[in-house]
Amino acid sequence: MTALLYLIGIIIGATVFIYLYSSYQSGKEKLREMREPKEPPSPSVNPEIIDYFSIKREPGTRLCPLCGKELTKYEALYASEVEEQGKRKILIHGCRYCYKDQAE
């Protein structure tokens, strides 16, 4: 009878030891992961979210479609009217910043 109790005690002791040892090892791995410097996630931009018309601007301002410069309501776009296949079209040539000398 005592041999059976010893055997049960050894089995219980071995299982407790294995459980504690595996808990110790997994805790060590988690600490190592926390201490290692992580690379920041690469930025991702969804082009559907960025919209030309959703940009907050002051009233009366607009953007040049060629260079993207913000124009006030007093700055004009250079454009010409052409007729092509019986339809009148407006060709936008840009703004004063598109034609500004690079030396200035």
Buried (B, 14 or more C-beta within 10 A) or exposed (E): EEEEEEEEEEEEEEEEEEEEEEEEEEEEEEEEEEEEEEEEEEEEEEEEEEEEEEEEEEEEEBBBEBBEBBBEEEBEBBEEEEEEEEEEEEEEEBBBBBEEEEEE
